[in-house]
Amino acid sequence: MGNVHRRFLVFGLLALLVAVVAGSGLELRAPGVVHAAPGEVFTKVDPPKLYAGDFSHGAAVPAQANPTLGLVGYCVEVDGSGITVTGLVNGFTVTAGSTITGTDYYDGTTPADSTDDVYCATIQAATTGTSLKLSWTYLEGSTAATIELEIAIVTVTLQGWDGVVGGAATVCTVGWDPAFLTGKASNTPLTAPNNLDKVDAGDWTASAGTITGVFKNTATGEWCVGITAGVVTADIDVEFSFYAVYRLSTTSDDQLHTIGSPTNDIVDINDVDFSELRHISLGGQMMPQQDANENVVGARHYACVVPSAVGDVLQPNNVSFSGSGANVSGLEIFHDGAAGSPNFPGVVDGTICLGWTSTQPGEHFLTLSFTKNVGALGLGLRNVSWDTNGDNNDQDGATSGPGNAALLKQWNTISRTEITTGADPRDPDTPAGEIITNGSLTRPIQFNVASGRFLSGRLPLTEWVFGGHTGPTGPLFDLALEGVVLVVRIEGNCGYFLGDGTPPANLGREITGVSYGGRFDRGPSPAEPGEPLGDGPDDISFTIDDDGGCNPSSVVRIAIDAYYPGSPNVFFGTETVEVSFEFTVGTKTPRLAWAGDRVSLRYAFSYSDTCPLAANTVVFTRPSGQPGGFVGSSPDGHTEVLGADCEAEVAYESDMPGEVDIEVFVNGNEYSKVAFPIFYLAFEDVTTTATGQLNVSEIGDLSASVRGWFVGNNPSGRPAEMKPDGRGVPADRWILPTDWETLRGDADSRRNWPSSAPMPVAYVTFAMEREDVVNNWHTGVKNGDAGWLVAARAWNDAFAQTLSRLTEGVVRLTPPGVPAAAGTDLVARRPLLGADGRPLR
């Protein structure tokens, strides 16, 4: 029902006249007034965390509380009645340092009942701290109640480890959150769906030296970059750029950050007279940590002696492995980059390196001695560990190292594998529905009019591999493993895997990779020859886009085989997930308009790059005999050329109430037909309410509710009626919004119909009985109306703003696009007069 509220100031009694005129005005409400119930809760709580200083839903995205338009913000969907909220921010407050950037209020379809009211707020997080609290305060009688929503604040900083000439310095993030952060390059240009947790060398800059590449330390979850220099280099400045991504389906809330600074002097490259051992990551980068990623037994691991060079000598009998459980298999010693040997991108050519594996679970502690023959410092026999000089490699100036300074390597057996929609299954907060191992899920698809095939977009899955071993302190379990061989395949003829890039590479129906930090990482393939192995988890993405083997009834079965690495690989097990699709056939969604209104019909397609249907003829048609016609064309039909923007638009107008069934299609394309039904309404009745007895100077509320009628293709069964004002209304008419649920029928069958009638807005004029007499307490007018109408916004918050008295006793709604006068929602307007010269009731 169309509902409009006004407030009036009373000095006695007020006689009210209401005029209604069909139009496209904007409905006015009194902001800051809500009815709720004790125990209200925040019902929309995304995003649950914000990067420091970020806008919760985008810098220029306003709060939106109307559910039919899609809620935007942190929202309370009111469940009860009898509670009031006051304040310019609709009852919302936020902890100091953070800011409320916008609020919105929706009074539902039953203004007298607040059970369908909604309040939403958008915020900007503080630049410091670890959390903020958003509060919503309401009154139950005279008792205040407050509900709170705690939102985490994430901040990323950088930590550096100095390097040596002949080795690499390392800079890593601290506080990285893979749930909503990704490198700048992975989201440039801004595209949706967004990538997450993808970082490459292009996201980093260094003031000196050479960036060798990036790696993810899966033990800490942090991203790191290596930097080398051939000479002593002091005070290297490093910056890192990344995006905070809050909704994968849009780029409107993506926010760019750069940390570090041009003067942070975070690492040095030094010349030293000792050498140390360093792990080498799966992608060939030097890692400063004592303990590397958790290898599966059989996977090969590498470490290097830094600094060292061609001419320096390491003998196998000078390599010492201690520890428990693990054995040493396939030990090789080589100089990086030598013929037939690995050439790691993060290691200086000629550096002494060694590779080995273990076929048993357990731990290795590695130390060695080698002869240094090349260089100006420390020639001769060198004893080498991870912390040769005992400074703990933490750059804190302390000289005490760890109790065991050896390089630590752990070897594990596989205990289980899992498939999820992204979340870590070890996290107790991961919903059970996101773990889909040997299960199924359903995803929506769309119809591609240009090809007659279906579109799903990128559908991501995450494979997890966990295992464990027994160490000196006891069993270790649920460790995310590295090096497990994974073969991922689609069984059947529908769907294919996606790579990176724009457009993404088609990888076919089988992809192979290894686990990195427990997740799938793929390497080079014919479709992606430049894809590096070990640059960080890639996870699994597939699609059915424009695949001729797919239809809405298709089921994509994805199988993932896990193997221990070896010659040959040793099978561990297979897990599967079945993906089915939900396709909603386009159904008629009616539009409501007042007789006399002009309705714009926009026919448009989404597309990539260029519109494939541009310059085609679009046909608009409707059955003959229905009311109204296409503006500027024949009543029954209209043609339009589809533009380069893949859009065509026409206007339709009817002066008579009734149902109009418009169909639109691209000429000659059987897949393109859609329907635009319009219900043109005439006024059924207007119901007014007003606050009862008031004291002098109190504020009262006026409201007007408007209903409309039309006769459609299916009769309502309602009898004809003669109205008190002499109007006759026909039989079998539908009255909206009263009959909406009956007209809609089964809600599951017509999910595209709104839950309540989307009534068109009518101009509502509130007029006093003797409008030509100006009310003025200064002159003591005795025969005028006892009060005047005031703007709801002006009266908000108990005289918080200056009241604007309207000297002409008539007000109306401001149409869209017309700015209201300062301090008011209302502007003066003459009423609509009847044949007797008096305002229409």
C-alpha positions in Angstrom: 0.0 0.0 0.0 1.3 3.4 -0.8 1.9 5.1 2.6 2.9 8.7 3.3 3.4 10.3 6.6 3.4 14.0 7.6 3.7 15.8 10.9 1.7 18.8 12.1 2.0 21.3 14.9 -1.3 21.7 16.8 -2.7 24.7 18.5 -6.2 23.3 18.7 -7.9 21.0 16.2 -7.0 20.4 12.6 -9.2 19.5 9.7 -7.4 17.5 7.0 -8.1 17.2 3.3 -6.1 14.7 1.1 -5.7 14.8 -2.6 -4.0 12.0 -4.6 -2.5 12.4 -8.0 -0.7 9.5 -9.8 2.9 10.2 -10.4 6.5 9.1 -9.9 7.3 11.0 -6.7 9.6 9.8 -4.0 8.0 8.3 -0.9 8.8 10.4 2.2 9.3 9.0 5.6 10.3 10.4 9.0 13.8 9.2 9.5 15.0 8.1 13.0 11.8 6.5 14.0 11.6 2.7 14.4 9.6 0.1 16.3 11.5 -3.0 17.3 11.5 -5.7 20.0 13.9 -6.7 22.7 16.5 -9.2 21.6 17.0 -7.7 18.2 20.2 -8.8 16.5 22.4 -7.8 13.6 21.2 -10.0 10.7 23.7 -8.8 8.0 27.2 -8.9 9.4 29.4 -8.9 6.3 32.2 -8.1 6.0 33.3 -9.6 9.4 36.7 -7.9 9.2 38.0 -4.7 7.7 41.5 -3.6 6.7 42.6 -0.6 8.8 41.1 2.6 7.4 38.8 0.8 4.9 35.2 1.6 4.0 33.0 -1.4 4.9 31.2 -1.6 1.6 33.2 0.7 -0.7 34.2 4.4 -0.6 31.2 5.7 -2.6 28.6 3.0 -1.7 25.7 4.2 0.4 23.8 2.1 2.9 20.7 0.5 1.5 17.9 -0.9 3.8 15.3 -1.8 1.2 15.4 -5.6 0.9 14.0 -5.5 -2.7 17.0 -3.5 -3.8 19.5 -5.6 -1.9 20.7 -4.8 1.6 24.0 -2.8 1.8 25.7 -2.3 5.1 25.6 -3.9 8.5 21.8 -4.3 9.1 19.2 -5.0 11.7 16.1 -6.6 10.2 13.6 -5.7 12.9 11.6 -8.6 14.3 9.2 -7.0 16.8 7.3 -3.9 17.7 7.0 -1.3 20.4 10.5 0.1 20.4 11.7 3.5 19.3 15.0 4.7 17.9 16.1 8.3 17.8 19.1 10.1 16.4 20.5 11.4 13.1 22.2 8.1 12.5 19.2 5.9 13.0 20.4 4.6 16.4 23.9 3.5 15.2 27.2 4.4 17.0 30.7 3.1 16.5 33.8 3.0 18.7 36.1 6.0 18.7 38.5 6.2 15.7 36.0 4.5 13.4 33.3 6.4 11.5 29.7 5.8 10.5 29.7 6.9 6.8 26.0 6.4 6.1 22.7 4.9 7.4 19.4 4.0 5.8 16.0 3.0 7.1 13.2 1.1 5.4 9.8 1.1 7.0 8.6 -2.0 5.2 5.2 -2.4 3.6 3.2 -2.0 6.9 4.2 1.3 8.4 2.0 0.8 11.5 3.9 -2.4 12.2 7.6 -2.4 12.5 8.2 -6.1 12.1 9.4 -5.6 8.6 11.5 -2.5 9.2 15.2 -2.6 8.4 18.1 -0.4 9.5 21.5 -0.5 7.9 24.8 1.4 8.4 28.1 1.6 6.6 31.3 2.5 8.4 35.0 3.3 7.9 37.4 1.4 10.1 39.9 3.1 12.3 43.5 3.2 11.1 44.7 1.6 14.3 43.6 -1.1 16.7 42.5 -4.8 16.3 38.7 -4.5 16.4 35.8 -2.0 16.5 32.2 -2.3 17.8 29.2 -1.1 15.9 26.2 -0.5 18.2 22.5 0.0 17.6 20.5 1.5 20.5 16.7 1.5 20.8 14.2 2.2 23.6 11.6 -0.1 25.0 9.4 2.4 26.8 11.9 4.4 28.8 14.4 1.6 29.0 17.4 1.7 26.6 18.8 -1.5 25.0 21.9 -1.8 22.9 23.1 -4.6 20.6 26.7 -4.7 19.4 28.6 -6.2 16.5 32.3 -6.7 16.8 34.3 -6.3 13.6 38.0 -7.3 13.4 40.5 -4.7 12.1 43.4 -6.2 10.1 46.7 -4.5 9.6 49.7 -5.8 7.6 53.2 -4.7 8.3 56.6 -5.8 6.8 59.5 -7.6 8.5 63.0 -8.0 7.0 65.9 -10.3 7.3 69.3 -9.0 6.1 71.0 -10.8 3.3 74.6 -11.3 2.3 76.6 -10.8 -0.8 76.1 -14.1 -2.6 72.8 -14.7 -0.8 69.4 -13.0 -0.5 67.7 -10.6 1.9 64.1 -11.5 2.6 61.1 -9.3 3.5 57.8 -10.8 4.6 54.4 -9.6 5.5 53.2 -9.8 9.1 49.4 -10.1 9.7 48.5 -11.2 6.2 44.9 -12.5 5.9 44.2 -14.8 2.9 40.4 -14.6 3.5 40.1 -11.1 1.9 43.5 -9.9 0.8 45.3 -10.3 -2.6 48.2 -8.8 -4.4 47.7 -5.7 -6.6 48.7 -7.4 -9.8 46.1 -10.2 -9.4 43.3 -7.6 -9.3 44.7 -5.3 -12.0 42.6 -4.4 -14.0 39.8 -4.6 -11.5 37.8 -7.6 -12.4 35.1 -9.9 -10.8 35.1 -12.5 -9.6 38.1 -11.4 -7.6 41.2 -13.6 -6.9 42.2 -14.0 -3.3 45.7 -14.6 -1.7 47.6 -14.3 -5.0 50.9 -12.4 -4.8 53.7 -12.1 -7.3 56.9 -10.2 -7.7 55.2 -7.3 -9.4 53.4 -6.4 -6.2 56.8 -5.5 -4.6 59.3 -2.7 -5.2 62.8 -2.3 -3.8 65.0 0.8 -3.8 68.1 -1.3 -4.6 69.1 -4.8 -5.5 67.1 -7.3 -7.6 63.8 -8.9 -6.7 64.2 -12.6 -7.3 60.6 -13.7 -6.7 58.1 -14.4 -4.0 57.0 -17.4 -1.9 54.5 -18.1 0.8 55.7 -19.4 4.1 52.9 -21.8 4.8 54.0 -22.3 8.4 53.2 -18.7 9.1 50.8 -17.9 6.2 52.9 -14.8 5.3 54.1 -13.8 1.8 57.8 -13.0 1.3 60.0 -11.6 -1.4 63.7 -12.2 -2.0 66.2 -9.4 -2.9 69.8 -9.9 -4.0 72.7 -7.6 -4.6 76.3 -8.2 -5.9 77.8 -5.7 -3.6 77.3 -4.4 -0.1 74.1 -2.4 -0.1 72.7 -0.7 3.0 69.2 0.6 3.8 67.1 -1.0 1.1 63.6 0.3 1.1 60.7 -2.1 0.3 57.0 -1.4 -0.5 54.2 -3.9 -1.1 50.9 -3.2 -2.7 47.7 -5.3 -2.3 43.9 -5.1 -2.4 41.4 -5.7 0.3 38.6 -7.6 -1.4 35.2 -7.8 0.4 32.8 -9.3 -2.1 34.1 -11.5 -4.8 31.2 -10.7 -7.2 32.0 -7.0 -7.5 34.9 -4.6 -7.6 33.0 -1.7 -6.1 34.4 -2.4 -2.6 38.0 -3.4 -3.6 40.4 -1.0 -1.8 44.1 -0.7 -2.6 46.9 -0.4 0.0 50.6 0.1 -0.1 52.7 -0.7 3.0 56.3 0.1 3.7 57.7 3.4 2.6 60.4 4.9 0.4 62.4 5.4 3.6 61.8 2.3 5.7 65.4 1.0 5.4 64.1 -2.5 6.1 67.1 -4.7 5.0 70.8 -4.6 4.2 73.0 -6.7 2.0 76.3 -7.4 3.9 79.7 -9.0 3.3 80.4 -11.6 6.0 83.1 -14.1 6.9 80.8 -17.0 7.8 78.1 -19.0 5.9 74.7 -20.3 6.9 72.2 -22.9 5.7 69.0 -21.7 4.1 65.9 -23.7 3.0 64.8 -23.3 -0.7 61.1 -23.0 -1.3 59.1 -25.0 -3.8 59.4 -22.1 -6.2 63.2 -21.7 -5.8 63.3 -18.8 -3.3 65.6 -18.6 -0.3 63.8 -18.8 3.0 65.2 -17.3 6.2 63.2 -19.5 8.7 64.8 -22.4 10.5 61.9 -24.7 9.8 60.6 -25.0 6.3 57.2 -26.1 4.9 56.0 -29.5 6.0 57.1 -32.0 3.3 55.4 -35.3 2.6 57.7 -38.3 2.5 59.2 -38.9 -0.9 59.1 -35.2 -1.9 62.5 -33.7 -2.7 63.8 -30.8 -0.6 66.7 -28.4 -1.1 68.9 -26.3 1.0 71.9 -24.1 0.1 75.1 -22.8 1.7 75.0 -19.0 1.7 77.4 -17.5 0.7 79.4 -20.0 -1.3 80.5 -20.1 -4.9 82.0 -22.3 -7.7 85.3 -23.5 -6.4 84.1 -24.0 -2.8 83.9 -27.7 -1.9 81.4 -29.7 0.1 82.0 -33.4 0.5 79.2 -35.8 1.3 80.9 -37.1 4.4 80.9 -33.6 5.8 77.1 -33.4 5.8 75.5 -34.3 9.1 71.9 -35.4 9.6 70.6 -36.0 13.1 67.0 -36.3 14.4 64.6 -39.1 14.8 62.4 -41.3 12.5 63.4 -39.9 9.1 66.0 -41.4 6.8 68.2 -39.8 4.1 67.6 -40.9 0.6 69.0 -39.6 -2.7 71.4 -37.0 -1.3 73.0 -34.9 -4.1 75.4 -32.0 -3.8 75.7 -29.5 -6.7 76.4 -25.8 -7.6 73.2 -23.9 -8.4 72.9 -23.4 -12.2 75.5 -26.0 -13.2 74.8 -28.2 -16.2 72.2 -30.8 -15.3 71.5 -29.2 -11.9 68.6 -27.1 -10.6 68.9 -23.3 -11.2 66.8 -21.7 -8.5 65.6 -18.1 -9.3 66.3 -16.9 -5.7 69.8 -18.3 -5.4 73.0 -16.8 -6.8 74.5 -19.0 -9.5 77.4 -21.2 -8.3 76.1 -21.4 -4.7 76.6 -24.9 -3.1 73.2 -26.6 -2.6 72.1 -30.1 -1.6 68.9 -32.0 -2.2 67.5 -35.1 -0.5 64.3 -36.8 0.6 63.1 -39.2 3.3 60.9 -42.2 2.8 60.0 -42.3 6.5 58.2 -39.7 8.7 60.3 -37.8 11.2 62.7 -34.9 11.6 66.1 -33.9 10.3 68.6 -31.5 11.9 71.1 -30.5 9.3 74.7 -29.1 9.8 77.8 -29.4 7.6 81.3 -28.3 7.0 82.8 -27.1 3.7 85.9 -25.6 2.4 85.7 -22.0 1.4 88.2 -21.4 -1.5 86.7 -18.3 -3.1 86.4 -14.7 -1.8 88.2 -12.3 0.4 86.8 -13.3 3.8 86.9 -16.4 5.9 88.7 -18.8 3.6 89.3 -22.4 4.7 87.1 -24.9 6.5 83.8 -23.5 7.6 81.3 -25.1 10.0 77.8 -24.2 8.9 74.4 -24.3 10.5 71.2 -22.3 10.2 72.5 -19.9 12.8 76.3 -20.2 12.5 77.0 -16.9 14.3 74.5 -17.4 17.1 72.4 -14.2 16.5 69.1 -16.1 16.1 68.7 -14.6 12.7 66.0 -12.2 14.1 67.9 -8.9 13.7 67.2 -7.9 17.3 70.8 -7.4 18.1 71.0 -10.3 20.6 73.9 -12.7 20.4 72.2 -15.8 21.8 70.9 -18.2 19.2 68.4 -21.1 19.5 69.2 -24.2 21.6 69.7 -26.2 18.4 71.1 -24.0 15.6 70.7 -26.7 12.9 68.5 -26.4 9.9 65.2 -28.3 10.7 63.3 -30.3 8.2 60.2 -32.4 8.9 58.7 -35.3 6.9 55.1 -36.5 7.1 52.7 -39.1 6.0 49.3 -38.2 4.6 46.4 -38.6 7.0 43.5 -37.1 5.1 42.4 -35.0 2.2 39.4 -32.6 2.1 37.6 -30.5 -0.5 36.0 -27.2 0.6 34.5 -24.1 -1.0 37.5 -22.2 0.4 37.6 -22.3 4.1 40.3 -24.3 6.1 38.5 -27.4 7.4 40.7 -27.4 10.5 39.2 -24.1 11.6 36.5 -24.8 14.2 34.5 -21.8 12.8 34.3 -23.3 9.3 30.6 -24.2 8.6 30.0 -27.9 8.0 28.3 -27.0 4.7 31.6 -25.6 3.3 33.3 -29.0 3.6 32.1 -30.9 0.6 34.4 -33.9 0.4 32.6 -36.8 -1.4 29.5 -34.6 -1.3 27.7 -32.2 -3.6 26.8 -28.6 -4.2 24.5 -26.6 -6.4 25.4 -23.5 -8.3 23.2 -21.1 -10.4 23.8 -20.7 -14.1 22.7 -18.3 -16.7 21.7 -18.6 -20.3 23.9 -17.0 -23.0 21.6 -15.6 -25.6 24.4 -15.0 -28.1 25.4 -18.7 -28.2 22.4 -20.6 -26.9 24.6 -22.2 -24.2 25.0 -21.7 -20.5 27.2 -19.7 -18.2 28.4 -20.5 -14.7 31.3 -18.1 -14.3 34.4 -19.2 -12.4 33.5 -21.8 -9.7 36.3 -22.2 -7.2 37.2 -25.3 -5.0 40.0 -25.8 -2.6 41.8 -29.1 -2.1 43.5 -29.7 1.3 46.1 -32.3 2.2 47.0 -32.9 5.8 49.4 -35.3 7.6 51.7 -35.7 10.5 54.7 -37.3 12.1 56.2 -38.0 15.5 58.8 -35.5 16.8 60.9 -35.3 19.9 57.9 -33.8 21.8 55.4 -36.3 20.6 52.9 -36.7 17.7 52.2 -33.8 15.4 49.0 -34.0 13.3 46.8 -32.0 10.8 49.9 -30.3 9.3 49.3 -28.8 5.8 51.6 -30.8 3.6 53.9 -29.8 0.7 54.8 -32.0 -2.3 51.8 -34.4 -2.5 51.1 -35.1 -6.2 47.5 -34.2 -7.1 45.6 -35.1 -10.3 42.3 -33.3 -10.7 39.9 -34.4 -13.4 36.4 -33.9 -14.6 34.5 -37.1 -15.3 32.2 -36.6 -18.2 31.8 -34.2 -21.1 30.6 -31.1 -19.3 32.9 -28.4 -17.9 36.6 -27.5 -18.0 39.3 -26.1 -15.7 40.4 -22.5 -15.7 43.8 -20.9 -15.5 44.8 -17.4 -14.8 44.9 -14.4 -17.2 42.2 -12.3 -19.0 40.5 -14.2 -20.5 41.5 -17.2 -18.3 43.2 -20.1 -20.0 41.1 -23.2 -20.8 43.1 -26.0 -19.1 40.9 -28.9 -20.3 39.4 -31.6 -18.1 42.5 -32.7 -16.3 45.1 -30.8 -14.4 48.2 -31.9 -12.4 50.0 -30.2 -9.6 51.4 -30.6 -6.1 50.3 -29.5 -2.7 51.8 -26.2 -1.4 50.8 -25.3 2.1 48.3 -28.1 1.9 46.6 -26.7 -1.2 46.7 -27.3 -4.9 49.4 -25.5 -6.9 49.8 -26.2 -10.6 52.9 -25.7 -12.7 53.6 -25.1 -16.5 51.3 -26.8 -19.0 50.7 -26.4 -22.8 47.9 -23.9 -22.0 50.0 -22.0 -19.5 53.7 -22.5 -20.3 54.7 -19.6 -18.1 52.9 -20.8 -15.0 55.5 -21.2 -12.2 55.3 -24.1 -9.8 55.7 -23.0 -6.2 54.5 -19.4 -6.5 51.7 -20.0 -4.0 48.5 -22.1 -4.0 46.5 -21.7 -7.1 43.5 -23.8 -5.9 41.0 -25.2 -8.4 38.7 -23.3 -10.7 36.3 -24.7 -13.3 33.4 -23.5 -15.4 30.8 -24.7 -17.9 30.8 -21.4 -19.8 29.7 -21.9 -23.4 30.5 -25.7 -23.2 28.2 -27.4 -25.7 28.2 -30.5 -23.6 26.4 -28.8 -20.7 22.8 -28.1 -19.9 20.8 -27.3 -16.8 20.5 -31.0 -15.9 24.2 -31.7 -16.2 26.1 -32.9 -13.1 29.9 -32.2 -13.1 31.8 -34.9 -11.1 35.3 -33.7 -10.1 37.7 -36.4 -8.8 41.0 -35.6 -7.1 43.6 -38.3 -6.8 46.4 -37.9 -4.2 49.8 -39.6 -4.6 53.0 -39.9 -2.6 55.8 -38.6 -4.9 58.1 -41.2 -6.2 59.1 -43.4 -9.2 56.3 -44.3 -9.8 54.0 -42.2 -7.6 52.2 -44.2 -4.9 48.5 -43.8 -4.8 46.9 -42.6 -1.5 43.2 -42.1 -2.4 40.5 -40.4 -4.3 37.9 -37.9 -3.2 35.1 -36.4 -5.3 32.5 -33.7 -5.4 29.5 -33.5 -7.6 28.3 -30.0 -8.8 24.7 -29.6 -10.2 23.2 -26.5 -11.5 20.1 -24.4 -10.9 18.7 -22.6 -13.9 15.7 -20.4 -13.4 13.7 -19.9 -16.5 12.9 -16.3 -17.1 9.4 -15.7 -15.8 7.1 -12.7 -15.9 7.8 -10.2 -13.2 5.0 -7.6 -13.3 5.4 -3.9 -13.0 2.8 -1.7 -11.4 2.0 1.8 -12.7 -0.9 4.3 -12.4 -3.0 4.8 -15.5 -1.5 7.8 -17.3 2.1 6.8 -16.3 4.7 6.3 -18.9 6.8 3.1 -18.3 10.3 2.7 -19.7 11.2 -0.8 -20.9 14.9 -1.6 -21.1 16.0 -4.7 -22.9 19.7 -5.4 -22.3 22.4 -8.1 -22.2 25.6 -8.4 -20.2 28.6 -9.2 -22.3 32.4 -9.2 -22.3 34.6 -7.0 -24.6 32.0 -6.2 -27.3 28.3 -6.8 -27.7 27.9 -9.8 -30.0 24.3 -8.9 -30.9 24.9 -5.2 -31.7 23.0 -3.8 -34.7 20.4 -6.6 -34.5 16.7 -5.6 -34.6 14.8 -5.9 -31.3 11.1 -6.4 -31.6 8.7 -5.2 -28.9 5.1 -6.5 -29.2 1.9 -6.9 -27.3 -1.5 -8.6 -28.0 -4.0 -6.4 -29.8 -6.9 -5.1 -27.8 -4.9 -4.4 -24.6 -4.9 -0.8 -23.2 -2.3 1.7 -24.2 0.5 1.6 -26.7 4.2 2.1 -27.5 5.1 5.8 -27.4 6.1 7.1 -30.8 5.1 3.9 -32.6 2.1 1.7 -33.3 0.0 0.6 -30.3 0.8 -3.1 -30.9 4.5 -3.1 -31.7 7.8 -1.3 -31.9 11.2 -2.2 -33.3 14.6 -0.8 -32.1 18.2 -1.5 -33.1 20.3 -3.0 -30.4 23.1 -0.6 -29.6 26.8 -1.2 -29.0 26.0 -1.2 -25.3 23.8 -4.2 -25.9 20.7 -2.2 -24.9 17.4 -1.2 -26.5 14.7 0.9 -24.8 11.2 2.0 -25.5 8.4 3.7 -23.5 4.9 2.4 -23.1 1.9 4.5 -21.9 -1.8 3.8 -21.0 -4.5 6.1 -19.8 -6.7 3.2 -18.9 -6.3 0.5 -16.2 -5.7 -3.1 -17.2 -3.1 -5.7 -17.9 -0.5 -5.3 -20.7 1.6 -8.3 -21.7 4.7 -7.1 -23.7 7.2 -9.6 -25.2 10.6 -8.6 -26.5 13.1 -10.6 -28.6 16.0 -10.2 -31.0 14.6 -10.8 -34.4 15.6 -14.3 -35.6 17.0 -15.4 -32.2 14.9 -18.0 -30.5 16.7 -17.8 -27.3 16.2 -14.1 -26.6 12.5 -13.7 -25.7 11.6 -12.1 -22.4 8.3 -10.7 -21.1 7.4 -7.4 -19.5 3.9 -7.5 -18.0 2.5 -4.2 -16.7 -0.5 -3.8 -14.4 -2.0 -0.3 -15.0 -3.9 0.8 -11.9 -6.8 3.2 -11.2 -7.4 4.6 -7.7 -9.5 2.3 -5.6 -9.6 4.4 -2.4 -7.5 6.5 0.0 -7.5 5.9 3.7 -6.2 8.6 6.1 -5.2 8.4 9.7 -4.1 11.1 12.1 -2.9 11.3 15.7 -5.9 11.8 18.1 -6.2 14.3 20.9 -3.0 16.4 21.4 -1.9 19.1 23.7 -0.9 22.5 22.4 2.4 22.6 20.6 2.6 18.8 20.4 3.5 17.1 17.1 1.0 14.8 15.4 1.4 12.3 12.6 -0.7 12.2 9.4 -0.7 9.3 7.0 -2.5 8.4 3.8 -2.7 4.9 2.3 -3.6 4.5 -1.4 -5.0 1.4 -3.1 -5.4 0.8 -6.8 -7.4 -1.6 -9.0 -7.1 -3.2 -12.5 -8.9 -6.0 -14.4 -6.5 -8.6 -15.6 -6.6 -11.7 -17.8 -7.7 -13.8 -14.9 -10.8 -12.6 -13.0 -10.6 -12.0 -9.3 -14.2 -12.9 -8.6 -14.8 -9.6 -6.8 -18.2 -8.0 -7.5 -18.7 -4.5 -9.0 -19.1 -1.7 -6.5 -20.4 1.9 -6.2 -18.1 4.1 -4.1 -19.4 6.7 -1.7 -18.1 9.5 -3.9 -20.2 8.2 -6.9 -17.5 6.3 -8.7 -18.4 2.9 -10.1 -15.7 0.2 -10.1 -16.0 -3.0 -12.2 -16.4 -6.6 -11.3 -13.4 -9.1 -11.3 -11.0 -6.3 -10.5 -7.8 -6.9 -8.5 -7.2 -4.5 -5.6 -3.5 -3.8 -4.8 -1.8 -4.2 -2.5 -4.6 -6.1 -0.8 -4.9 -8.9 -3.3 -1.2 -9.3 -4.1 -0.6 -12.6 -2.4 -3.7 -14.1 -4.0 -2.7 -12.7 -7.4 0.8 -14.0 -7.1 -0.2 -17.5 -6.0 2.3 -20.0 -4.8 5.5 -18.1 -3.8 7.8 -20.9 -4.8 6.4 -21.0 -8.3 6.8 -17.2 -8.7 10.0 -16.5 -6.8 10.7 -13.6 -9.0 7.6 -11.7 -7.8 8.3 -9.5 -4.8 6.9 -10.6 -1.5 4.8 -7.4 -1.3 3.2 -5.4 -4.1 5.7 -2.8 -5.5 3.1 0.0 -5.5 3.9 3.0 -7.7 4.2 6.2 -5.8 1.3 8.7 -5.9 1.5 12.4 -5.2 -0.3 13.0 -1.9 -1.4 16.5 -1.1 -2.2 17.3 2.6 -4.3 20.5 2.8 -6.0 22.4 5.7 -9.7 23.2 5.6 -9.3 26.9 5.0 -6.0 27.0 3.2 -6.3 30.6 2.0 -6.0 31.9 5.6 -2.4 32.1 6.9 -2.0 30.9 10.5 0.1 33.3 12.5 0.3 33.5 16.2 1.7 37.0 16.1 -1.4 38.6 14.5 -3.8 36.4 16.6 -5.8 35.1 13.7 -8.9 33.4 15.2 -10.7 31.9 12.2 -7.8 30.1 10.5 -6.7 26.5 10.9 -5.3 25.8 14.4 -1.8 24.8 13.3 0.4 24.2 10.3 2.0 21.4 8.4 5.8 20.9 9.0 8.5 18.9 7.3 9.2 15.6 9.0 13.0 16.1 8.6 12.9 19.5 10.0 11.1 18.3 13.1 13.5 15.4 13.7 15.4 15.1 16.9 13.2 17.5 18.9 13.9 20.8 17.3 17.5 19.9 16.3 16.9 21.8 13.1 15.1 25.0 12.4 11.4 24.5 11.6 10.1 25.8 8.3 6.4 26.9 8.5 4.7 26.7 5.2 2.6 29.8 4.8 0.4 28.1 2.1 -1.4 25.3 3.9 -0.6 22.7 1.2 2.4 20.4 0.9 3.5 17.7 -1.5 6.2 15.1 -2.1 9.3 16.3 -4.0 9.6 14.3 -7.3 12.9 12.4 -8.0 15.7 14.6 -9.2 14.2 17.8 -7.8 16.2 19.0 -4.7 14.1 19.9 -1.7 14.3 23.3 -0.1 16.9 23.6 2.6 15.9 22.0 5.9 12.8 20.4 4.6 11.5 17.4 2.6 8.4 19.3 1.4 7.7 22.2 -1.0 4.5 24.2 -1.4 2.0 23.2 -4.1 -1.5 24.0 -5.0 -3.9 21.1 -4.4 -5.8 19.1 -7.1 -9.3 20.7 -7.2 -12.5 18.9 -7.9 -15.4 20.2 -10.0 -16.8 22.1 -7.0 -13.5 24.0 -6.7 -12.6 22.3 -3.4 -9.6 20.0 -2.9 -10.3 16.3 -3.8 -10.7 14.0 -0.9 
